[in-house]
């Protein structure tokens, strides 16, 4: 039997780059909030998982009916993403070898197939795994004036996506030590890497869009429509 699966969704951000009157996770995407669509997609893949949702303690927008999971709990989000995930880990009744997947609330287009592929990778790889995609564009490094300083070779470069998954004990230890050492980590994998570990890169689809800017809403709407018409997204995996 596989260890229990926990899902952590940090959703305490303000999404200021969207320029909207509410946090981006509460903007509508095809008749439902981004948060509701993201949770629905996770539930399609992992209906028996246990969810920890990180929210601003003063959040006036959240509605519990948007959560499709039978087993879930809410915890306070922190100042940084790392703080939110640490808060979630602290309230879990998890065992050291339980699997934890951390997913951006602003990625509602992740497919069930990619979610299940990541889960399988985390199940067998001791250093954890993350969805990622190889860099396809020419990469430029800018100088202080935003002029091109160098062109970077793209061989071996990947875009880190989410979810990212690790065993509970490894993730908690890595994030706690990163915070203690004052390391600036922007995702869970970089914290684990700081422990000398090497998470596995699991190739993910390029339509796993992170909604960040206003124009991303139209693009996400188009992606979801295309997925609905062409992909078998409703399959479920037993755990």
GIHUZI-V898154 format. One record per residue. N is the residue number from 1. RES is the residue in one letter. SS is DSSP state (hx for helix, st for strand, lp for the rest). PHI is phi in degrees with one decimal (NA if undefined). Layout:
{{N/RES/SS/PHI} {N/RES/SS/PHI}}
This chain:
{{1/X/lp/NA} {2/X/lp/-73.1} {3/X/lp/-60.6} {4/X/lp/-58.0} {5/X/st/-108.6} {6/X/st/-112.2} {7/X/st/-114.7} {8/X/st/-115.4} {9/X/st/-123.3} {10/X/st/-68.9} {11/X/lp/-142.4} {12/X/lp/-104.8} {13/X/lp/-71.8} {14/X/lp/-97.7} {15/X/lp/57.6} {16/X/hx/-65.6} {17/X/hx/-67.6} {18/X/hx/-76.4} {19/X/lp/64.9} {20/X/lp/-100.0} {21/X/lp/-86.4} {22/X/lp/-150.5} {23/X/lp/-57.9} {24/X/hx/-61.7} {25/X/hx/-66.2} {26/X/hx/-106.4} {27/X/lp/-75.4} {28/X/st/-84.5} {29/X/st/-136.3} {30/X/lp/62.6} {31/X/lp/91.2} {32/X/st/-138.9} {33/X/st/-70.1} {34/X/hx/-57.5} {35/X/hx/-58.5} {36/X/hx/-62.6} {37/X/hx/-68.2} {38/X/hx/-64.5} {39/X/hx/-64.3} {40/X/hx/-63.1} {41/X/hx/-65.3} {42/X/hx/-62.7} {43/X/hx/-68.2} {44/X/hx/-57.8} {45/X/hx/-83.5} {46/X/lp/-133.3} {47/X/lp/-64.6} {48/X/lp/-95.5} {49/X/lp/-68.9} {50/X/st/-106.8} {51/X/st/-102.8} {52/X/st/-120.9} {53/X/st/-106.5} {54/X/st/-96.8} {55/X/st/-126.4} {56/X/lp/-59.6} {57/X/lp/-60.4} {58/X/lp/-104.5} {59/X/lp/-63.7} {60/X/lp/-94.0} {61/X/lp/-97.3} {62/X/lp/-66.4} {63/X/lp/-127.5} {64/X/hx/-57.2} {65/X/hx/-66.7} {66/X/hx/-77.9} {67/X/lp/-93.8} {68/X/lp/-87.5} {69/X/lp/-80.6} {70/X/lp/-73.7} {71/X/lp/-113.8} {72/X/st/-152.8} {73/X/st/-148.0} {74/X/st/-107.6} {75/X/st/-138.8} {76/X/st/-72.8} {77/X/lp/-76.2} {78/X/lp/-105.9} {79/X/lp/-65.1} {80/X/lp/-118.4} {81/X/hx/-54.8} {82/X/hx/-57.3} {83/X/hx/-66.0} {84/X/hx/-62.8} {85/X/hx/-66.6} {86/X/hx/-61.4} {87/X/hx/-59.2} {88/X/hx/-63.6} {89/X/hx/-63.3} {90/X/hx/-72.0} {91/X/hx/-94.3} {92/X/lp/-74.7} {93/X/lp/-95.0} {94/X/lp/-103.4} {95/X/lp/-92.8} {96/X/lp/-53.5} {97/X/lp/-94.9} {98/X/lp/-61.9} {99/X/st/-88.9} {100/X/st/-126.0} {101/X/st/-108.9} {102/X/st/-108.2} {103/X/lp/-131.3} {104/X/lp/-66.1} {105/X/lp/-63.3} {106/X/lp/-90.2} {107/X/lp/-118.6} {108/X/lp/-80.7} {109/X/lp/-98.7} {110/X/lp/-59.2} {111/X/lp/-90.0} {112/X/hx/-59.6} {113/X/hx/-61.1} {114/X/hx/-66.0} {115/X/hx/-60.9} {116/X/hx/-71.1} {117/X/hx/-63.7} {118/X/hx/-65.6} {119/X/hx/-56.4} {120/X/hx/-62.6} {121/X/hx/-66.2} {122/X/hx/-63.8} {123/X/hx/-62.8} {124/X/hx/-115.5} {125/X/lp/-98.8} {126/X/lp/-66.8} {127/X/lp/-95.1} {128/X/lp/83.6} {129/X/st/-157.2} {130/X/st/-146.0} {131/X/st/-68.4} {132/X/st/-158.0} {133/X/st/-140.5} {134/X/st/-61.2} {135/X/lp/-67.0} {136/X/lp/-105.5} {137/X/lp/-91.1} {138/X/lp/-67.5} {139/X/st/-103.4} {140/X/st/-112.8} {141/X/st/-104.4} {142/X/st/-92.7} {143/X/lp/-93.4} {144/X/lp/-66.4} {145/X/lp/-100.0} {146/X/lp/65.9} {147/X/lp/-96.5} {148/X/st/-66.8} {149/X/st/-93.1} {150/X/st/-149.8} {151/X/st/-102.3} {152/X/st/-92.2} {153/X/lp/-63.8} {154/X/lp/-92.9} {155/X/lp/-59.0} {156/X/lp/83.9} {157/X/lp/-92.1} {158/X/st/-131.3} {159/X/st/-83.4} {160/X/st/-78.3} {161/X/st/-114.1} {162/X/st/-134.6} {163/X/st/-72.1} {164/X/st/-124.6} {165/X/st/-129.7} {166/X/st/-151.5} {167/X/st/-68.1} {168/X/hx/-53.4} {169/X/hx/-63.0} {170/X/hx/-62.1} {171/X/hx/-65.6} {172/X/hx/-61.7} {173/X/hx/-63.9} {174/X/hx/-64.4} {175/X/hx/-68.4} {176/X/hx/-63.0} {177/X/hx/-69.5} {178/X/hx/-63.2} {179/X/hx/-66.3} {180/X/hx/-62.7} {181/X/lp/-85.0} {182/X/lp/71.6} {183/X/lp/-76.2} {184/X/lp/-92.0} {185/X/lp/-111.0} {186/X/lp/-101.2} {187/X/lp/-151.2} {188/X/hx/-68.8} {189/X/hx/-61.2} {190/X/hx/-66.3} {191/X/hx/-67.2} {192/X/hx/-66.2} {193/X/hx/-60.7} {194/X/lp/-65.8} {195/X/lp/-90.3} {196/X/lp/83.1} {197/X/lp/-94.4} {198/X/lp/-130.5} {199/X/lp/-60.4} {200/X/st/-82.6} {201/X/st/-87.3} {202/X/st/-105.0} {203/X/st/-57.2} {204/X/lp/-117.5} {205/X/lp/-71.3} {206/X/lp/-75.9} {207/X/lp/-89.2} {208/X/lp/-78.5} {209/X/lp/-76.0} {210/X/lp/-98.2} {211/X/lp/-74.6} {212/X/lp/-128.6} {213/X/lp/-115.1} {214/X/lp/-53.5} {215/X/hx/-68.0} {216/X/hx/-68.9} {217/X/hx/-63.1} {218/X/hx/-65.4} {219/X/hx/-66.0} {220/X/hx/-63.7} {221/X/hx/-60.4} {222/X/hx/-66.6} {223/X/hx/-62.2} {224/X/hx/-62.3} {225/X/hx/-64.8} {226/X/hx/-65.9} {227/X/hx/-64.4} {228/X/hx/-62.2} {229/X/hx/-85.9} {230/X/hx/-129.7} {231/X/lp/-118.4} {232/X/lp/-82.0} {233/X/lp/-94.9} {234/X/lp/-96.9} {235/X/lp/-66.2} {236/X/lp/-118.1} {237/X/lp/-112.4} {238/X/lp/-86.3} {239/X/lp/-125.2}}
